[in-house]
Amino acid sequence: MKLTPYDQSEIERLDREIAQHEATIRRKQEQRREIINRSNANKQVAA
């Protein structure tokens, strides 16, 4: 079944939105890692 021009444009729009959200997630994950690294929260404390 062939997509209508409208359907194709909607898929393209949604793909762009998804890519933007994924880029936002990557930035937030990096910010989270930086906070953890700065606080040494990823280091185990000797018992």
C-alpha positions as CSV (number, residue, x, y, z in Angstrom):
1,M,0.0,0.0,0.0
2,K,1.4,3.4,-1.0
3,L,1.5,6.2,1.5
4,T,-0.3,9.4,0.7
5,P,1.8,12.6,0.5
6,Y,0.2,13.7,3.8
7,D,1.1,10.4,5.5
8,Q,4.7,10.6,4.2
9,S,5.0,14.2,5.5
10,E,3.6,13.1,8.9
11,I,6.1,10.2,9.1
12,E,8.9,12.6,8.3
13,R,7.7,15.2,10.9
14,L,7.5,12.5,13.5
15,D,11.0,11.2,12.6
16,R,12.4,14.7,13.1
17,E,10.6,15.0,16.5
18,I,11.9,11.7,17.6
19,A,15.5,12.7,16.6
20,Q,15.2,15.9,18.6
21,H,13.9,14.0,21.6
22,E,16.7,11.5,21.3
23,A,19.3,14.4,21.2
24,T,17.7,15.9,24.3
25,I,18.0,12.5,26.1
26,R,21.6,12.2,25.1
27,R,22.4,15.7,26.5
28,K,20.6,15.0,29.7
29,Q,22.4,11.6,30.1
30,E,25.7,13.4,29.7
31,Q,24.7,16.1,32.2
32,R,23.8,13.3,34.7
33,R,27.1,11.6,34.1
34,E,29.0,14.9,34.7
35,I,27.1,15.4,38.0
36,I,27.9,11.9,39.1
37,N,31.6,12.2,38.1
38,R,32.0,15.6,39.9
39,S,30.6,14.2,43.1
40,N,32.6,11.0,42.9
41,A,29.2,9.3,43.4
42,N,30.4,6.5,41.2
43,K,33.3,5.6,43.5
44,Q,32.8,2.9,46.1
45,V,33.4,3.8,49.7
46,A,35.8,1.6,51.6
47,A,33.9,-0.4,54.2
